[in-house]
Amino acid sequence: MLEVGPILHAAGAMGAGRVVVSGGGVPNLIDGPVAGAIDSFPGRADAAGQAETQLLRLSVANPDLRIVMTVTEGVYRIVARRSAGITRVADLAGKRVGIFERTSAAFFLHRMLDHVGLGDADIVRVALRPGDMAKAMIEQRVDAIAIWEPESERAVRALGADAVTFADPDVYREFYNLNTTAAALADPVRRAALVALMRALVLSCRISAERPGEVWPLVAASSGFPAELVAAGWPHHRFPATLAPALLDTMVAEERWLAAQDGRAPRTRPELDRLIDRTLLAEAGIRS
C-alpha cells in the first residue's frame, strides 16, 4: 500500500535511530500472536500505521488501542470490464467481483453497493489477494475488483480501453491512521517520541502532496512496486496529518458492518470515540 509514504519520509527526515520502521500494522502493538490478523508480525511497537478497519477489528479484544492521527486518506476504486456490461455501479448486480475480504477494500465495496441500493449478497464475491486481482481481470475470472492502489491502477492498465472505474470519497475513503496504545500514551518517554513523530509527519504529508517525487522512491523501495506505478497511483491519496470528524462517522458505520460479520452487538458511538485520542494532536500543536 502507498499510504505509508509519509511515515517512511518522516522516519528518514528525523535521522538514523530515532524511528525504526518495520513491516506489519496494528498487530505490532499487541503482545503475542493475533488471530485473523491481515498482517501478523506480533511484537511490541510504539506506533503502527494501518487503516481504520483493522483497528476496529482488533480493538474488540484489545480496547486499549488508540488512533492519534490520520496520515493518509486513500480513495479506493472499483475497476470493472465494460465488456461485462458494466457502466455504472448498479451493473455489478449478479457480477463476479474480486475482493480481499474483511479489509477496508471490502467495506468500500459494501458502501458503494449500498449507495446504489444493492447489498453484499447481490454480487458474486470472489476472494482474492490484492496481487492476484489484475491477473484475474485479464483472465476474465472476475468482472470487477475493489481494491486500494496501486493494484487498481495495475488492473486499469491491464484492461486498457475496456476498463471503467468507480470511486466516491464521500461514500467511503480509507483512513490510514497512526495508531498506538493507552499504555504508550501514559508513558512520558514514549509519548514524547510520538509527539515528535507526529510533528515530522505534518511536514512529510505536505511534501507527499506538493513534492511527491521525493517520496515515491521510498515507497517503491519499501513495497517492491515499480516507481512509475507508485507515481500513477499517488493522485488517489490525500495527506491530512490530522483528525477529521468524518473518521468517527466512518467508524460507526464500519463497526455495524464488522459486528454483523462477527455475530456480535456493535459498539456505540461513544465507545468508538474512546478509541480516538485527540490529546496527542493538541500536544503536538496540530490543528484538527
C-alpha positions in Angstrom: 0.0 0.0 0.0 1.2 3.5 -0.8 -0.3 5.2 2.2 2.8 4.6 4.3 4.8 7.1 2.2 4.7 10.0 4.7 5.8 7.7 7.5 8.8 6.5 5.5 9.7 10.1 4.7 9.3 11.3 8.3 11.4 8.4 9.6 14.2 9.4 7.2 13.9 13.1 8.0 14.1 12.5 11.7 17.5 10.8 11.4 19.0 7.4 12.0 17.9 5.6 15.1 15.0 7.9 16.1 12.3 5.9 14.2 12.6 2.3 13.1 10.1 1.2 10.5 9.2 -2.5 10.2 6.5 -4.4 8.3 3.1 -5.0 9.7 0.4 -2.8 11.2 -1.8 -2.7 14.3 -0.9 -6.3 15.4 2.6 -4.9 16.2 1.0 -3.1 19.1 -0.3 -6.2 20.7 1.6 -8.8 22.7 1.6 -12.3 21.2 0.1 -13.8 18.1 -3.1 -12.1 16.7 -5.7 -14.5 15.4 -7.0 -13.5 12.0 -4.7 -10.5 11.6 -4.2 -9.3 8.0 -0.6 -8.5 8.8 0.7 -10.7 11.6 4.1 -9.6 13.0 3.4 -9.9 16.7 5.6 -7.9 19.0 5.8 -4.6 20.6 5.9 -1.2 18.9 5.1 2.4 20.0 3.0 3.1 16.9 1.7 1.4 13.8 0.2 2.6 10.6 -2.9 0.9 9.2 -6.5 1.5 8.0 -9.3 2.1 10.5 -10.8 -1.3 9.6 -8.1 -3.4 11.4 -8.0 -1.1 14.4 -11.8 -1.6 14.7 -11.4 -5.4 14.3 -8.6 -5.8 16.8 -9.8 -3.3 19.4 -12.7 -5.6 20.3 -10.3 -7.8 22.2 -7.7 -5.0 22.7 -9.7 -1.9 23.8 -6.6 0.0 24.8 -5.7 0.6 21.1 -5.8 4.2 20.1 -5.9 6.3 16.9 -3.9 9.5 17.2 -3.7 10.9 13.6 -4.9 10.2 10.1 -1.8 10.3 8.0 -3.3 9.4 4.6 -6.7 9.1 3.1 -7.0 6.5 0.3 -9.6 7.0 -2.4 -10.3 3.4 -3.5 -11.6 2.4 -6.9 -13.8 -0.3 -8.3 -12.3 -1.4 -11.6 -14.7 -3.2 -13.9 -14.8 -4.5 -17.5 -17.1 -2.6 -19.9 -17.3 -5.8 -21.9 -19.0 -7.5 -19.0 -21.8 -5.0 -19.3 -20.8 -2.7 -16.5 -21.0 1.1 -17.0 -22.3 2.0 -13.5 -22.1 0.6 -10.0 -25.6 -0.8 -10.2 -24.5 -3.0 -13.0 -22.4 -5.0 -10.6 -25.6 -6.9 -9.5 -25.0 -10.6 -10.3 -21.4 -10.0 -11.5 -18.3 -11.7 -10.1 -16.4 -9.2 -8.0 -12.9 -9.9 -6.7 -12.5 -8.7 -3.1 -10.0 -9.0 -0.3 -12.4 -9.9 2.5 -12.5 -8.3 6.0 -10.5 -5.3 4.9 -11.1 -1.7 4.2 -11.5 -2.6 0.5 -14.3 -5.0 1.3 -16.0 -2.2 3.3 -15.5 0.2 0.5 -17.3 -2.2 -1.8 -20.1 -2.6 0.7 -20.6 1.2 0.9 -20.5 1.7 -2.8 -23.1 -1.1 -3.3 -25.3 0.3 -0.5 -25.2 3.7 -2.1 -27.0 2.4 -5.2 -29.4 0.2 -3.3 -27.5 -3.1 -3.5 -26.3 -5.4 -0.7 -23.3 -7.6 -0.3 -25.4 -10.6 -1.4 -26.3 -9.0 -4.7 -22.9 -9.8 -6.2 -20.9 -13.0 -6.6 -17.9 -12.5 -4.3 -14.6 -13.9 -5.4 -12.0 -13.9 -2.6 -8.6 -12.7 -4.0 -5.3 -11.4 -2.6 -4.5 -7.9 -3.9 -1.6 -9.0 -6.1 -3.8 -11.5 -7.9 -6.6 -9.1 -8.9 -5.2 -7.7 -12.2 -4.5 -11.2 -13.4 -8.0 -12.4 -12.5 -9.4 -9.5 -14.6 -7.2 -10.3 -17.6 -8.2 -14.0 -17.4 -11.9 -12.9 -17.0 -12.3 -14.9 -13.8 -13.9 -11.8 -12.4 -15.9 -8.9 -13.9 -14.7 -6.3 -11.4 -12.5 -5.8 -8.4 -12.5 -3.4 -5.5 -9.1 -2.6 -4.0 -6.6 0.0 -3.0 -3.7 1.4 -5.0 -1.6 0.5 -6.9 -3.5 -2.7 -7.5 -6.4 -0.9 -9.0 -4.1 1.1 -11.3 -2.4 -2.2 -12.3 -5.8 -3.6 -13.3 -6.7 -0.4 -15.3 -3.5 -0.7 -17.2 -4.1 -4.4 -17.9 -7.6 -3.8 -19.3 -6.9 -0.6 -21.3 -9.9 0.8 -23.0 -12.1 -2.0 -21.5 -11.6 -0.5 -18.0 -14.3 1.5 -16.2 -13.7 2.8 -12.7 -15.9 4.0 -9.9 -14.9 6.0 -6.8 -16.6 8.3 -4.4 -14.7 9.7 -1.4 -17.9 10.9 0.2 -19.3 7.4 0.2 -16.0 5.9 1.5 -12.4 6.9 1.8 -9.8 4.9 3.8 -8.4 6.5 6.9 -4.8 5.3 7.2 -4.0 6.2 10.7 -1.1 6.4 13.1 -2.2 4.1 15.9 -0.8 3.4 19.4 -1.9 2.2 22.8 -3.2 3.8 26.0 0.0 2.4 27.7 2.3 4.2 25.3 0.3 7.4 25.7 0.7 7.2 29.5 4.5 6.7 29.3 6.2 10.1 29.2 9.2 8.9 27.1 7.1 7.1 24.5 4.6 9.9 24.4 7.3 12.5 23.7 8.6 10.3 20.9 5.1 10.0 19.4 4.7 13.8 19.5 8.0 14.3 17.7 6.9 11.8 15.0 3.6 13.5 14.5 5.2 16.9 14.1 7.5 15.4 11.5 4.6 13.8 9.8 2.9 17.2 9.2 5.9 18.2 7.0 6.1 14.8 5.4 2.4 14.8 4.5 2.9 18.3 2.9 5.8 17.1 0.9 3.8 14.0 -0.1 1.1 16.2 -1.5 3.3 19.0 -3.0 6.6 17.3 -3.9 5.7 13.6 -4.1 8.7 12.8 -6.3 10.7 12.9 -3.0 8.5 10.2 -1.5 7.9 7.8 -4.4 11.4 6.2 -4.3 10.9 5.4 -0.6 7.6 3.7 -1.2 9.0 1.8 -4.2 12.0 0.6 -2.2 9.8 -0.5 0.7 7.0 -2.1 -1.3 8.7 -3.5 -4.3 6.3 -1.7 -6.6 7.8 0.0 -9.7 8.3 3.7 -9.0 6.2 4.6 -12.1 3.3 2.5 -10.8 3.6 4.2 -7.4 3.5 7.6 -9.1 0.5 6.6 -11.2 -1.5 5.5 -8.1 -0.4 8.6 -6.0 -3.2 11.0 -7.1 -5.8 8.8 -5.4 -4.5 9.8 -2.0 -4.8 12.7 0.4 -2.4 13.6 3.2 -4.3 15.4 6.0 -2.0 14.8 9.0 -4.8 15.5 11.4 -8.1 14.0 12.7 -11.3 14.7 10.8 -14.8 14.4 12.1 -15.6 12.0 9.2 -13.3 9.5 10.8 -15.7 8.7 13.7 -18.7 8.7 11.3 -17.0 6.1 9.2 -16.0 4.0 12.2 -19.6 4.0 13.4 -20.9 2.7 10.0 -18.0 0.3 9.7 -18.5 -1.1 13.2 -22.0 -2.1 12.3 -20.7 -4.0 9.2 -18.0 -5.7 11.2 -20.3 -6.6 14.1 -22.7 -8.3 11.7 -19.9 -10.4 10.3 -18.8 -11.4 13.8 -22.2 -12.1 15.2 -21.9 -9.5 18.0 -23.6 -6.3 19.0 -22.0 -3.2 17.5 -20.2 -0.8 19.9 -21.9 2.6 20.5 -20.6 5.8 19.1 -19.3 6.9 22.5 -17.4 3.6 22.8 -15.8 4.1 19.4 -15.0 7.7 20.2 -12.9 6.5 23.1 -10.6 4.7 20.5 -9.6 8.2 19.2 -7.1 10.1 21.3 -7.1 13.8 20.5 -4.8 14.9 23.3 -1.6 14.0 21.4 -2.6 16.1 18.4 -3.2 19.1 20.7 0.1 18.5 22.5 1.9 18.4 19.1 0.3 21.7 18.2 -1.6 20.3 15.2 -5.0 21.7 14.3 -7.9 19.2 13.9 
